[in-house]
């Protein structure tokens, strides 16, 4: 009997795990599959780390592929043994422990790593990122022993970390370089509503503030800023962005810029090697949200399954904040520009704000705060490039209002 071709997956995160799921649906018996992962777990849903930190879930709740899943699907898993080298000439992957696995097809899903501010003191004990289960364990331990936390970064991840630490009883200050929170997802009015809501929960914010140094002797004691001021800190969480993990690909001679370059089939310039997730760069863009990763995984799986009839053309992004009791939704080009028009609805007493950006009779972007139930509908209209001219004057009031008026 002819041996099956070998597929090796480097990276046991959400992107690689979803690609394997999609592949097994299409061609469950095509490959002998081997997975190398840096963390000592099966695959888990990284998005749900925030509820784990907040005490709303436990680690067992967020495991998507326990070890039994790999065994049931005939997949060899080397957890806690990351890939250390790709030999493209011999078509082998070498692990940190010295294992060597030959591949016929290789899928790179090495993800990203947190950006650590290059300031003095950034390696002191008590300075961490918010990226994996180990980081959550460190934060939970810090919350039991210490009181004052500083989160550097007022984006999506920083606010989720700040909320979780606050829920664990810490006094939390968020330091953000920009003039408003989540500036990549929110316009100024929505960001202001968000800030007020979070302040009512006990969080403090220092906006337009640049970190200059993290001070301490044996562990972190304070954060100092460019203006000379400082605040005390027992824990500092870096949440100021991510960087694609491409070192392995670079050393292997694969084409990289900010990320590992792929085409519309998620193939690198080496036709045997594919890549998905936060490590890739497609049409000049890298993605740090889950929806594009799922789209990439579906497309890549069809080609690995030899049923290649799909192509990935890029993604329109949508965002929700995972903080209990806050409804926030953002999608597409929510700021607009030359040639666009805004439809705006405000009910500040109820804390509701909606802004739709239109170009002609098509939605280009949306930001919703306080009432987000129509977010997916707006997103669908955006993706379909639907002509909303027949109901554009009712659009901002939502789907039910539009459909009731048409009935």
Secondary structure, 3 states (H helix, E strand, C coil): CCCCEEEEEECCCHHHHHHHHHHHHHCCCCEEEEEEECCCCCEECHHHHHHHHCCCCCHHHHEEECHHHHHHCCCEEEECCCEEEEECCCCEEEECCCCEEECCEEEECCCEEECCCCCECCCCCCEEECCCHHHHHHHHHHHHHCCEEEEECCCHHHHHHHHHHHHCCCEEEEECCCCCCCCCCCCHHHHHHHHHHHHHCCCEEECCCCEEEEEECCCEEEEEECCCCEEECCEEEECCCEEECCHHHHHCCCCECCCEEECCCCECCCCCEEECCCCEEECCECCCCHHHHHHHHHHHHHHHCCCCCCCCCCCCCEEECCCCCCCEEEEECCCCCCCCEEEEEEECCCCEEEEEEEECCEEEEEEEECCCCCHHHHHHHHHHCCCCHHHCCCHHHCHHHHHHHHC
